Amino acid sequence: MKKLPEINDESSRPIGVFDSGVGGLTVVKELNRLLPNEKIIYFGDTGRVPYGNKSKETIVHYSLQVAYFLMKKKIKMLVVACNTASSVSLPTLKRHFHIPIIGVIDPGAKSAMETTRNNKVGVIGTLGTVRSNAYKKALRKIKTSVKVFQDPCPLFVHLAEDGWNRNRIAQMVADEYLKPVKKMDVDTLILGCTHYPLLKDVIQKSVGKKVVLIDSGRETAKEVKNILAKKGLLSTKKMNEKNHSIFYVSDFPHKFKEVSQRFLSKDLKHVHKVIL
Ligand code: DGL
């Protein structure tokens, strides 16, 4: 019998997600929760992490390389799960590729503005994210009078990667970093880095129960769902062993697998090392 031609069903294509390393898995976790039928192709640039202390030019260059790799996998949408890359690379990526592309900054800013009552919002992130003022600009675009206080917390990335996210050391580091934030009397604090949701407990303890923590990853997953629904691109296929998500990294897969346990709370079977 003659084989029928394959129908090009755009909605069954995967969603591309990338981060400088494992941190973007916090976004994947939210995507899996909200969109269980979606196949994800993830790229973690583990060979070049961290992005947070690199120049804008370097981060844009890396982001373009990763995006080209994912485009070849015929993704239907690109999610820049890295706050640092979202802060500086988004306009360039949007100019280069013509599929829906979103970052984590706008969804996080929108949620913070819906939450704040005293009009004072804190932002913690990498040096790159803070220096770019991306969150500040996104918040001010929503409400010009909002008072924004930004604070870089670079050590949090290493604590999260090493699983030191709930111990005494993590609490001490959080208390020290967040002293200035506490002084500013913010009632809403954006966790402006993929790794920070893992330190939620210690951060909350440092700033006090009254401050609402905004997880940009969670907000981004909601936005991905909205965009795909609007464009009629939501997948209706059930995920199974055949159309499972795939993870690519630019350095040892075993380290990524080990750390991803802590981020996703499940074993990753398909992690491949690639050279871009
Ligand atoms: N993924 C980065 C971010 O969200 C944190 C790690 C890095 O500096 O590359 O900003």
Residues whose N, C-alpha, C, O or C-beta is under 5 A from the ligand:
A	BS01	DGL	D19 S20 G23 V49 P50 Y51 G52 N53 A81 C82 N83 T84 T126 V157 G192 C193 T194
